[in-house]
Amino acid sequence: MKLKALTTAMILAALPTAGAFAAALDRSGQSISAFLQPGNYFEAGVSVLDPDVSGKDRSGNNASDMAGDYYFPSAALKLQLTDHFSFGLLYDQPYGAEAEYSGKNEFVSSASDGVMPGTALTGGLPVVTGGTALGQPIIVNGQPVAIGLATPIEGNTSVEVDTQSLNFILGYQPTANWNIYGGAVYQTIKGNVHLRGTTYSLYNGYDATIKETGDMGWLAGIAYQIPEIALKASITYRSEIEHDVNAVEDTPLIDPLGAILVSKGIVTQKQVDDIKNAEGKTNITTPQSVNLDFQSGIMANTVAFANIRWVNWKDFKIQPTQFGALSQLAGKLLPQLNKPNGFNLVDYSDDQWSANVGVGRKLNEQWAGNVSVGWDSGAGNPVTTLGPVEGYWNVGLGVQYSPTPATFIAGGVKYFWLGDADAQTGAHSAAGTFSDNDALAYGLKLGYRF
């Protein structure tokens, strides 16, 4: 069974949509397969995801199609400098999010959204936005029914997170079978978050904008191959990357709600001012990960392939400075939260595990195809309202056309069955349920060997 000419042709056709809808913020899957190609090699591709994620808020209102479409490009250049040394430059967009709620539900602001339930702190009356002068009760049929903040909030809950990554890899091949590699990773991150609606209570109207910031990490791995039987195995570790970012925040309910609480002697004006003026770097640490890749010839012109990926989402969190300061006050004022030390804007309870397996076949000198099945564990359930999905199953098809021995065009499509999830706010309060959702991903890649 001599498969040297086949090498990784089947794998290439599978890659355009690999990792397109993974747990938490994971997008690209961070493959280094391009770096392990023989000789000199270049590729460029783009993947597109079209998800349909809908559910209901905690009151049973519909929250339809909140997940936005997005695309992400990738490119790679690999140079075989000598018989024993190689260099690679890989670009991708490893993490990201795109979502926006619309319609009439608790993720969209209305004229008199609830902020706090009626407690002893508020004389038994709930606190709402709008409706009356600051701190005065709203009267219905001669009876006070709520305390108004006179601060109506408008808009939809939305999130956008973008990252970019450049990988500089140097490989050492002591023999034709082994490849030991490592290098530096430069990664940028930016994003914005807008929280709206009664789901977010004190944070209704909260905005955070994170300007693009770049920091360094590293990767290392080892690969083994037997080209004659198309066998190749590799394991790659990527470090976490710590970003200290400037988050510009605005929480419009701090002033009116603070004024009421100060007037009742519940908090001091200094406590309110400390929250309003909270400044400092926000730490966002993108997670460490491990990729295990394997392929082998199983018969003439046919290979089986597999990828297993672990991502350390359990230790991931985002807590902007002002958000965190207000969360500590809210955790003390609202005993039902049981969060005296505050809470995060986003965090996850579990690490992500994913797997993709398939079979590829060379049909003739110009055409090849593959089929694959994928699974993703998700990063825990309940999950954040900014991405209410717990893992997936998928099936994929790929095809590759090689007009010359040195060039190819590969395309692929995957259908995702997205896992049902219970959504929660940063305070881990129930926010809604999302079920029976799916997504379609497709991609295109061009490659050149020289």
C-alpha positions, -999 to 999 in steps of 0.1 A, spaced: 0 0 0 20 29 -13 3 63 -6 32 87 -8 16 107 -36 -16 110 -16 0 126 15 -25 149 31 -48 157 1 -78 143 19 -72 164 50 -70 196 31 -104 192 17 -118 189 52 -103 220 66 -122 250 52 -150 246 78 -131 229 106 -140 243 140 -165 268 126 -189 266 155 -172 254 186 -176 259 224 -174 293 241 -155 317 217 -136 290 198 -137 295 160 -108 283 138 -96 252 157 -60 265 154 -48 238 130 -11 237 121 -15 211 93 -2 236 67 32 237 85 35 199 83 31 198 45 61 185 26 84 210 8 74 246 2 37 253 5 12 282 6 -25 283 12 -53 308 18 -89 302 26 -121 315 41 -149 299 62 -184 312 66 -209 303 94 -247 308 91 -262 298 125 -298 298 136 -301 301 174 -334 309 190 -351 303 223 -372 319 250 -364 343 278 -373 334 315 -408 348 310 -415 326 279 -411 354 253 -395 344 220 -358 354 213 -354 346 176 -322 341 156 -299 359 180 -266 345 165 -251 365 138 -235 352 105 -197 356 103 -168 347 82 -131 343 90 -101 340 67 -69 320 72 -35 318 54 -3 299 58 32 299 43 56 270 49 93 271 37 116 241 39 148 260 45 171 230 45 168 192 49 166 197 87 149 231 92 116 246 82 98 278 89 61 286 90 40 317 91 3 310 99 -26 335 102 -61 328 116 -88 343 138 -90 318 166 -117 333 189 -147 354 183 -184 361 189 -212 377 169 -247 380 184 -277 404 188 -311 400 203 -342 416 188 -380 416 191 -400 418 223 -382 400 251 -362 405 282 -330 409 262 -343 441 246 -350 474 265 -385 487 269 -398 520 285 -401 508 321 -377 478 326 -374 463 360 -341 469 378 -345 456 413 -373 435 428 -393 449 458 -373 444 490 -370 459 524 -344 482 508 -370 497 485 -400 497 508 -413 466 491 -416 484 458 -397 472 427 -374 497 410 -380 503 373 -365 526 346 -386 555 334 -421 563 343 -418 591 369 -394 616 385 -362 602 400 -370 582 431 -407 589 431 -433 560 432 -454 552 401 -491 554 411 -516 531 395 -553 533 407 -542 554 436 -516 529 448 -478 530 445 -466 500 424 -429 508 417 -401 533 422 -391 550 389 -355 560 380 -366 584 351 -339 568 330 -354 549 301 -329 526 283 -331 518 246 -316 491 223 -308 454 220 -283 432 238 -254 425 215 -218 413 215 -189 413 190 -155 399 198 -127 396 172 -92 381 175 -63 377 150 -33 355 154 1 353 137 21 322 144 59 322 137 71 285 138 105 270 134 108 232 129 137 209 133 137 175 114 165 153 128 153 125 105 128 122 77 102 109 102 104 134 130 96 171 133 101 190 165 87 226 163 79 256 183 75 293 181 60 326 190 23 336 187 12 373 183 -25 377 191 -48 407 190 -82 411 206 -110 437 205 -147 437 211 -178 455 224 -207 444 246 -241 461 250 -265 447 277 -302 456 275 -335 445 290 -347 433 324 -326 402 322 -296 423 332 -312 442 361 -287 469 373 -267 464 341 -295 473 318 -279 499 294 -243 487 302 -218 493 274 -182 481 272 -158 488 243 -124 471 242 -99 487 218 -77 463 199 -47 452 219 -19 427 210 2 404 232 25 374 228 23 337 236 40 305 223 34 271 209 54 238 208 48 204 194 62 172 178 51 152 147 59 118 134 53 106 98 58 76 75 50 92 40 49 58 23 17 48 41 4 84 45 8 81 83 12 113 102 6 121 139 12 154 157 5 170 191 6 208 196 4 228 228 -5 265 228 0 287 258 -26 310 272 -21 347 262 -27 374 287 -41 407 274 -43 438 296 -69 459 278 -85 493 283 -122 488 285 -143 519 281 -174 513 302 -207 531 307 -234 521 332 -262 546 330 -282 533 360 -254 540 385 -263 576 390 -301 574 394 -301 541 414 -272 554 435 -291 586 443 -320 566 457 -298 542 477 -278 572 491 -310 590 502 -321 559 521 -287 555 538 -281 521 522 -248 532 505 -226 563 507 -220 587 479 -183 577 480 -193 541 472 -213 553 442 -185 575 430 -160 547 434 -180 526 410 -185 554 385 -148 563 385 -135 527 386 -105 526 363 -78 501 355 -67 474 331 -91 446 323 -74 412 321 -86 389 293 -65 357 291 -73 336 260 -70 299 270 -43 273 266 -51 244 243 -38 211 230 -45 196 195 -38 160 186 -40 151 149 -37 117 133 -40 103 98 -31 70 82 -37 51 49 -62 23 53 -63 10 17 -51 21 -17 -58 58 -23 -78 61 10 -69 77 43 -86 79 77 -81 111 98 -89 123 133 -85 155 153 -89 158 191 -88 193 207 -89 204 244 -93 241 254 -91 253 289 -122 274 291 -129 266 327 -103 292 338 -115 319 314 -133 350 326 -139 386 317 -146 412 345 -142 448 333 -133 472 361 -165 491 365 -186 460 359 -167 442 387 -171 471 412 -208 473 406 -211 435 409 -196 436 444 -222 461 455 -250 442 438 -239 410 454 -242 426 489 -275 444 483 -293 416 466 -291 385 488 -308 363 462 -277 366 441 -255 351 469 -225 368 453 -209 389 480 -176 390 461 -191 400 428 -193 381 395 -179 382 360 -194 395 327 -185 361 311 -171 329 324 -175 291 317 -178 261 340 -161 234 320 -132 228 296 -140 221 259 -133 188 243 -139 182 206 -133 155 180 -135 153 142 -130 120 124 -134 111 87 -123 92 56 -109 107 24 -103 91 -9 -83 101 -40 -107 95 -70 -82 102 -97 -52 125 -104 -73 156 -102 -102 149 -78 -104 138 -42 -132 139 -16 -139 132 21 -167 127 47 -164 136 83 -183 136 116 -176 160 145 -185 164 181 -180 192 206 -187 190 244 -194 227 249 -180 246 279 -207 238 304 -244 244 310 -259 268 319 -240 291 295 -238 329 289 -266 347 272 -241 360 247 -236 325 233 -264 301 244 -253 268 229 -239 237 246 -217 219 220 -227 202 188 -227 173 165 -219 178 128 -214 160 95 -193 173 67 -184 168 30 -153 180 12 -140 180 -23 -106 189 -38 -97 196 -74 -61 198 -85 -57 213 -119 -19 207 -117 2 186 -94 13 219 -77 -21 235 -71 -55 227 -57 -89 242 -49 -107 227 -19 -143 233 -7 -163 219 21 -197 222 39 -208 211 74 -242 209 90 -243 214 128 -269 202 153 -264 226 181 -268 215 217 -297 228 238 -287 252 266 -300 271 296 -288 307 294 -277 327 324 -264 362 331 -229 370 345 -245 367 380 -255 331 371 -292 340 373 -315 321 350 -322 341 318 -338 317 293 -337 284 274 -325 277 238 -332 245 219 -336 228 185 -310 250 169 -286 244 140 -259 260 118 -245 256 83 -208 263 76 -190 263 43 -155 272 31 -131 275 3 -93 271 2 -66 275 -25 -32 259 -22 1 259 -40 33 238 -37 66 252 -49 
